[in-house]
Amino acid sequence: MINLKTFSFLSTLPGREVENLKKLGRHLKLISGTPLIKEKEPFKEFILLLSGQISVGKAHHGKRKTIFSIDPGNAYGEVEILNGTTTLTSLVGTQDYEVLLIPKEEILRLIGLYPGFAREIRSSYCQRASLLLEEGVAKSRSGQIICFFNVKGGAGKSVISANTALMLKKSYRKKVVLVDLNLCFGDQPIILNLPNEKNFFELSRIRPPMNFEKIQTQLTVHPTGLRVLFSPPLPEQGAQIRIDFVEQVLEILKDNFDFVIVDTQNQFGDLEIKTLELSDMIFLMTTMELTFIKNTKLIIDLLQKLKIPREKVKVVLNRAFKSLGLEPSQVEVSLRYAISHFIPSEGEIVIPSVNTGTPFVMQKKLEGSPLIVALEKICSRLVGEDPNPGTWNMFSVVKDVFGL
């Protein structure tokens, strides 16, 4: 039974039209690593992703670079259909996946008949067209803002964001700044074992106009070369920082770094909404605890209402190997959303790394461990590298562990 309820843009169509799409569509189930369509092939069918995950990539200098991924409830093909082009990218499954392929002529018919559907397709087109129509993916452009988010503490958001920033700097040689936007109770000085005399509050006291040179005076440098903008040391100082000031700082940092890694507060206020809107990718941290799953589902629904593109939002399941009476497949069903990344339960490694101020990516003895490999997968996606099909795959291991 094909369920199309997760495709919000289809709600603009009459029920009979949605049922007709099910009848007309070509239903495929494919394994991870299987290409769905290749760049420059004739584009004949609009793609609805029912389950799993697909990476969307472009060829550049003989190598395929991922530009974004799509998850269940997301579609692909509006740019090719409206521009009348051949396929602009290559689509490859990064998990076992299931798709419904709709003839492009049917999509064009629906656009002509139903204004609401046309608006939704046009909105998606506007978000993707400039990126997909570029010749190649290595044109100079500003950096990326990567946001780690959840509204409940304990998902590992701060630890994973810090270690991701360090790995991007140390292993991938990128220009990286870590921004602690938990303005009242930030933990990054403890995680990184660094002083926080330089911080957001001191930056806010500098006479405007703001520029990169002024921001640099308040960045703390980690031994790896990672730059860090810490939260204020006192909660009352954090409460004085304006949202428009934070927005200005993030935009300046984006113009001067490859990656701006943002660790957010555990709430869904105006500052968090603005940060999510500014972000190029959102890692929504969760665990296999029911309260986390409930909150994560609510956040996903809210992000959809805010018109934040689904391809920007990646669910990260932390402590994925810990037996808590649930399986990852059950989490995906509850969320109606694919889990993009799995991080194993390694409390005996992570907790001491925080207590000693030695992030786990800095520990040579852990090289090649499941925890490090999981983080390498996240970083490789961020820099646009597709994992080698012959290498260890976290999703496959999770399926083996839980017998999925």
SULNOR-V402372 format. One record per residue. N is the residue number from 1. NEAR is the number of other C-alpha atoms within 12 Angstrom. D_CENTER is the distance of its C-alpha to the mean C-alpha in whole Angstrom. Layout:
# SULNOR-V402372
n: [N:N]
near: [NEAR:NEAR]
d_center: [D_CENTER:D_CENTER]
This chain:
# SULNOR-V402372
n: [1:2:3:4:5:6:7:8:9:10:11:12:13:14:15:16:17:18:19:20:21:22:23:24:25:26:27:28:29:30:31:32:33:34:35:36:37:38:39:40:41:42:43:44:45:46:47:48:49:50:51:52:53:54:55:56:57:58:59:60:61:62:63:64:65:66:67:68:69:70:71:72:73:74:75:76:77:78:79:80:81:82:83:84:85:86:87:88:89:90:91:92:93:94:95:96:97:98:99:100:101:102:103:104:105:106:107:108:109:110:111:112:113:114:115:116:117:118:119:120:121:122:123:124:125:126:127:128:129:130:131:132:133:134:135:136:137:138:139:140:141:142:143:144:145:146:147:148:149:150:151:152:153:154:155:156:157:158:159:160:161:162:163:164:165:166:167:168:169:170:171:172:173:174:175:176:177:178:179:180:181:182:183:184:185:186:187:188:189:190:191:192:193:194:195:196:197:198:199:200:201:202:203:204:205:206:207:208:209:210:211:212:213:214:215:216:217:218:219:220:221:222:223:224:225:226:227:228:229:230:231:232:233:234:235:236:237:238:239:240:241:242:243:244:245:246:247:248:249:250:251:252:253:254:255:256:257:258:259:260:261:262:263:264:265:266:267:268:269:270:271:272:273:274:275:276:277:278:279:280:281:282:283:284:285:286:287:288:289:290:291:292:293:294:295:296:297:298:299:300:301:302:303:304:305:306:307:308:309:310:311:312:313:314:315:316:317:318:319:320:321:322:323:324:325:326:327:328:329:330:331:332:333:334:335:336:337:338:339:340:341:342:343:344:345:346:347:348:349:350:351:352:353:354:355:356:357:358:359:360:361:362:363:364:365:366:367:368:369:370:371:372:373:374:375:376:377:378:379:380:381:382:383:384:385:386:387:388:389:390:391:392:393:394:395:396:397:398:399:400:401:402:403:404]
near: [10:24:24:30:22:28:31:27:31:33:19:23:28:17:14:13:23:27:19:20:32:25:18:20:27:22:26:22:23:24:21:27:27:23:24:37:30:22:28:17:17:20:31:27:32:35:39:43:46:37:41:37:44:45:39:39:36:34:27:21:11:9:16:28:30:33:36:38:39:40:41:40:36:39:40:48:41:41:31:32:31:28:20:18:22:24:32:36:42:36:39:37:34:40:36:32:31:33:38:34:31:33:27:30:22:24:37:27:20:28:25:16:17:21:17:20:28:24:21:27:35:23:19:29:25:18:23:28:25:16:24:33:24:20:17:24:29:20:11:10:15:20:29:34:38:44:45:45:46:44:32:28:25:22:34:40:42:42:45:48:44:50:43:47:49:42:40:38:33:24:25:25:19:29:31:42:46:50:46:47:46:44:36:27:26:35:35:45:36:27:35:40:23:26:24:29:21:28:40:42:33:27:35:32:21:20:11:15:16:24:23:22:17:22:37:26:22:31:34:31:27:31:17:27:22:35:40:47:48:46:44:35:28:22:17:14:23:29:21:22:29:22:22:18:26:35:26:25:38:42:29:28:37:30:23:26:32:31:43:47:52:49:48:48:34:29:21:23:16:17:26:31:28:26:39:40:26:29:33:34:35:42:45:47:45:43:40:37:28:20:20:29:36:24:29:38:28:23:36:38:23:19:28:24:15:15:22:28:36:41:37:35:41:41:45:42:43:38:35:39:30:23:17:17:14:22:29:44:24:21:31:31:22:26:33:33:39:43:45:42:42:40:42:34:27:23:21:14:26:32:19:18:26:28:21:19:26:29:37:37:39:30:23:12:12:19:18:18:22:28:34:35:29:40:37:38:33:38:34:25:33:38:34:27:27:35:30:15:17:10:17:19:29:35:36:25:24:31:19:14:17:20:13:15]
d_center: [29:26:24:23:23:19:19:20:21:24:25:27:29:32:32:34:32:29:32:33:30:30:33:32:29:29:27:26:24:23:22:19:20:22:22:22:23:24:23:27:28:29:27:29:26:23:21:20:17:19:17:15:13:13:12:14:15:18:21:22:25:26:22:19:16:13:12:9:9:10:11:14:15:14:17:17:21:21:22:24:26:27:27:29:28:27:24:22:19:19:18:17:17:14:16:19:19:21:21:24:25:27:29:29:32:31:28:30:33:31:30:33:34:32:31:28:26:27:25:22:22:23:20:17:20:19:16:16:19:19:17:18:22:22:24:22:18:20:21:21:19:17:15:11:10:7:8:8:10:13:16:18:19:19:16:16:13:15:17:13:12:16:16:13:14:18:17:15:18:21:20:18:20:18:19:17:17:16:17:18:18:19:22:25:24:22:22:21:24:25:22:23:27:27:30:28:31:29:26:25:28:30:28:29:33:33:35:33:32:29:28:26:29:30:26:27:30:28:25:26:26:25:27:24:24:21:22:21:21:23:23:27:29:30:29:31:30:26:28:29:26:26:22:24:24:21:19:22:21:17:18:21:19:16:20:21:18:16:13:13:12:12:13:14:17:17:18:17:20:20:19:15:15:16:13:11:13:13:9:8:4:4:4:7:10:13:16:19:21:22:21:18:17:19:17:14:16:17:14:12:16:16:13:14:17:16:15:12:10:9:7:5:4:4:7:9:12:14:18:18:21:23:25:25:27:23:22:18:19:21:18:16:19:19:16:16:13:12:11:8:10:13:15:18:21:22:24:27:25:22:25:27:25:24:28:29:26:26:22:22:20:24:26:27:29:25:24:24:23:20:19:18:18:15:13:14:12:9:11:12:9:8:12:12:15:15:16:20:21:24:22:21:18:17:16:20:21:20:22:25:25:25:27:24]
